[in-house]
Amino acid sequence: MLKGLPMDKKQLQSRTRQFALRIIRLAAALPKSRLGDVLGRRVLRSGTSIGANYREALRASSRKHFITTLEIVVREADETLYWLELIQDSETIKATRLESLIKECGELIAIFVATIRSTKDR
């Protein structure tokens, strides 16, 4: 996304879906060990729920429901960021492989926080 240009619903749906696919590939690449299994399950659950919850938000029955569901999206994205940073800091996967995922997760958080704020301001 270019700074200053709004992202439409379809673009954001696609972006969260692509993020989920990248998380799936990351989880599959984690070591086949107890550590890899635990980290993989956690990041897989939270990382794939971002897009799923965003889709639910788009079908919200009210503005309050929309905001509440987007707040869940932000919590899931923040949890995903935590697991990605933990995987990086533990050197379970090379840091270079995680950099763009961590950046994308941070950008998604910023987009959803801004969307919540602008919706509340309306």
C-alpha positions in Angstrom: 0.0 0.0 0.0 1.3 3.4 -0.8 1.2 6.0 2.0 -1.8 8.3 1.9 -3.8 6.1 -0.4 -6.8 4.3 1.1 -7.2 0.6 0.7 -10.6 -0.8 -0.2 -12.3 -3.8 1.4 -11.3 -6.2 -1.4 -7.7 -5.2 -1.3 -7.6 -5.6 2.5 -9.3 -8.9 2.3 -6.7 -10.0 -0.3 -3.9 -8.7 1.8 -5.0 -10.5 5.0 -5.5 -13.7 3.0 -2.0 -13.5 1.5 -0.7 -12.8 5.0 -2.5 -16.0 6.3 -0.9 -18.0 3.4 2.5 -16.7 4.4 1.9 -17.7 8.0 0.8 -21.2 6.9 4.1 -21.6 5.0 6.1 -20.3 8.0 4.4 -22.8 10.3 5.1 -25.6 7.9 8.8 -24.5 7.8 9.3 -24.6 11.5 11.4 -27.4 12.9 9.7 -30.7 13.5 10.2 -30.6 17.3 8.2 -29.8 20.4 9.3 -26.2 20.2 8.4 -25.9 16.5 5.0 -27.5 17.1 4.1 -25.2 19.9 5.2 -22.0 18.2 3.7 -23.2 14.9 0.3 -23.9 16.4 0.2 -20.5 18.1 1.3 -18.4 15.2 -0.9 -20.4 12.8 -4.0 -19.9 14.9 -3.6 -16.1 15.5 -2.1 -15.3 12.1 -4.9 -17.0 10.1 -7.7 -15.6 12.3 -6.8 -12.0 11.2 -8.4 -12.4 7.8 -11.2 -14.6 9.0 -12.3 -12.0 11.6 -11.9 -9.2 9.1 -14.3 -11.0 6.8 -16.7 -11.3 9.8 -16.4 -7.6 10.5 -17.4 -6.8 6.9 -20.7 -8.7 7.5 -21.3 -7.0 10.9 -24.9 -6.2 11.7 -24.2 -2.8 13.2 -21.4 -0.2 13.6 -20.8 -1.4 17.2 -20.5 -5.1 15.9 -18.1 -3.9 13.2 -15.8 -2.0 15.7 -15.9 -4.9 18.2 -14.9 -7.4 15.6 -12.1 -5.2 14.3 -10.8 -4.9 17.8 -10.6 -8.7 17.8 -8.6 -8.4 14.5 -6.2 -6.0 16.2 -5.7 -8.3 19.2 -5.1 -11.3 17.0 -2.6 -9.4 14.8 -0.8 -8.2 17.9 -0.6 -11.7 19.2 0.7 -12.8 15.8 3.4 -10.1 16.0 4.4 -11.4 19.5 4.8 -15.0 18.1 6.7 -13.8 15.1 9.1 -11.8 17.3 9.5 -14.8 19.6 10.4 -17.1 16.7 12.8 -14.5 15.4 14.5 -13.8 18.8 14.8 -17.5 19.6 16.5 -18.0 16.2 14.1 -20.8 15.4 13.9 -19.4 11.8 16.4 -17.1 10.2 15.6 -13.4 11.0 15.7 -12.5 7.3 12.8 -14.8 6.6 10.7 -13.1 9.2 11.5 -9.4 8.6 8.8 -8.9 5.9 6.2 -10.9 7.8 6.8 -8.8 10.9 6.7 -5.6 8.9 3.4 -6.7 7.2 1.9 -7.6 10.5 2.7 -4.2 11.9 1.2 -2.5 8.9 -2.0 -4.5 9.2 -2.2 -3.5 12.9 -1.8 0.1 11.9 -4.5 -0.1 9.2 -7.0 -1.8 11.5 -6.4 0.6 14.4 -6.9 3.6 12.0 -10.1 2.0 10.7 -11.4 1.6 14.2 -10.6 5.2 15.0 -12.1 6.6 11.9 -15.3 4.5 12.3 -15.6 5.7 15.9 -15.2 9.3 14.8 -18.0 9.1 12.3 
